[in-house]
Amino acid sequence: MTKSRIVYFSQGGATAQVAESIATGLRNFGRDVELYNLINHAPPDLAGSDLLGIGFPVYYFQPPFIIWDYLGGLPDLPGLPAFVFITYGTYPGNAGTSVRRVLMHKKMRELGYFRSRGADYFLGYLKKGYLFSPGHPVQADRTNSEVFGRQLAARLAGAEYVRPAEDKPPDFIYRLQRLTLNRWLVRHIFARFFAVKKTDCTGCGLCVEICPTGNIHAGSDGRPQWGRKCLLCLYCEMRCPAEAITSPMSWQSFSPFYDGNIARAASNPELDYVRVAHRRGRTERLNRSES
Ligand SMILES: Cc1cc2nc3c(=O)[nH]c(=O)nc-3n(C[C@H](O)[C@H](O)[C@H](O)COP(=O)(O)O)c2cc1C
């Protein structure tokens, strides 16, 4: 029997929830669905697949590098029905479009494109006191994801699919940020500047455990050491209970970008946010008197 396969990356859980809801929609129509989070699953063999879904959170207005790696390893799959879904906190740019194009180049047949919001645990914004899209995907997002899954099933069964328009390319300021955080710079420059304050680090190993690419190893003193497979997700720094980790994303030079992005997002009536304090690896909502 054929299987529908959904391959995704999710570090914070939002994309995973959307993937699960899409799978529920497909299963309700009798489809056999398997899900693979690239953090803890090897990419599946696609033999016998009747559908391939690819999902990811937008990182820096582009797909995370782990998704590019996965796509790079895919052969041409002529005629395989495929769909793309993304989650984002404030502004996704055209990250979804870039992956839709790759699938087209690999000769797949697009059957859907879906976007959902997901709680935005980007450390640059948290440190400035903003959590955008808190709680997303909320129930309505999950319902929409499930409906999308049902639509996919109907299209597999022959219902018409009208390909949605491509996302508009982002404005200059977002393209500049994307360029600043391109893969070469991350691998050769930024990845070198992750550091641990040895006096503060307790050697708890949390950073090693949560790194999505296994890029962090404990040295002989039990303290973290970083390799070059960094996605710049910043979860190591964000979750460190001792605040012992620093990364290039704390450099003052990035601050104007964060301020500009926050100002644009906070004034967008379609987005919600809460004020937060990020301390010792935890994000706490501020109550009214503090905000
Ligand atoms: C390192 C990092 C970069 C991000 N960059 C963007 C971005 O450029 N645009 C956006 O709208 N959201 C951005 N986000 C928010 C995530 O795309 C969003 O919260 C997503 O739902 C997280 O998915 P996950 O919980 O499955 O990991 C970023 C989050 C992180 C951690």
The ligand as a MOL file (V3000), in Angstrom:
LIG
                    3D

  0  0  0     0  0            999 V3000
M  V30 BEGIN CTAB
M  V30 COUNTS 31 33 0 0 0
M  V30 BEGIN ATOM
M  V30 1 C 16.1610 31.5950 14.6620 0
M  V30 2 C 14.7680 31.9830 14.2990 0
M  V30 3 C 14.5420 32.7930 13.2080 0
M  V30 4 C 13.2250 33.1370 12.8410 0
M  V30 5 N 13.0120 33.9250 11.7460 0
M  V30 6 C 11.7440 34.2480 11.3800 0
M  V30 7 C 11.4810 35.0520 10.2350 0
M  V30 8 O 12.3770 35.4370 9.4920 0
M  V30 9 N 10.2020 35.3780 9.9620 0
M  V30 10 C 9.1610 34.9530 10.7430 0
M  V30 11 O 8.0260 35.2920 10.4730 0
M  V30 12 N 9.3740 34.1510 11.8190 0
M  V30 13 C 10.6330 33.7950 12.1380 0
M  V30 14 N 10.8580 32.9850 13.2260 0
M  V30 15 C 9.7180 32.4060 13.9330 0
M  V30 16 C 9.4410 30.9610 13.5010 0
M  V30 17 O 9.3900 30.8450 12.1080 0
M  V30 18 C 8.1110 30.5110 14.0640 0
M  V30 19 O 8.0450 30.8040 15.3920 0
M  V30 20 C 7.8800 29.0300 13.8090 0
M  V30 21 O 6.5120 28.7410 13.9790 0
M  V30 22 C 8.6780 28.1300 14.7490 0
M  V30 23 O 8.4290 26.7830 14.4010 0
M  V30 24 P 8.7640 25.5700 15.3620 0
M  V30 25 O 8.0650 25.8470 16.6730 0
M  V30 26 O 8.1850 24.3930 14.6560 0
M  V30 27 O 10.2370 25.4860 15.4770 0
M  V30 28 C 12.1450 32.6520 13.5980 0
M  V30 29 C 12.3960 31.8480 14.7320 0
M  V30 30 C 13.6880 31.5060 15.0670 0
M  V30 31 C 13.9160 30.6150 16.2590 0
M  V30 END ATOM
M  V30 BEGIN BOND
M  V30 1 1 1 2
M  V30 2 1 2 3
M  V30 3 2 2 30
M  V30 4 2 3 4
M  V30 5 1 4 5
M  V30 6 1 4 28
M  V30 7 2 5 6
M  V30 8 1 6 7
M  V30 9 1 6 13
M  V30 10 2 7 8
M  V30 11 1 7 9
M  V30 12 1 9 10
M  V30 13 2 10 11
M  V30 14 1 10 12
M  V30 15 2 12 13
M  V30 16 1 13 14
M  V30 17 1 14 15
M  V30 18 1 14 28
M  V30 19 1 15 16
M  V30 20 1 16 17
M  V30 21 1 16 18
M  V30 22 1 18 19
M  V30 23 1 18 20
M  V30 24 1 20 21
M  V30 25 1 20 22
M  V30 26 1 22 23
M  V30 27 1 23 24
M  V30 28 2 24 25
M  V30 29 1 24 26
M  V30 30 1 24 27
M  V30 31 2 28 29
M  V30 32 1 29 30
M  V30 33 1 30 31
M  V30 END BOND
M  V30 END CTAB
M  END
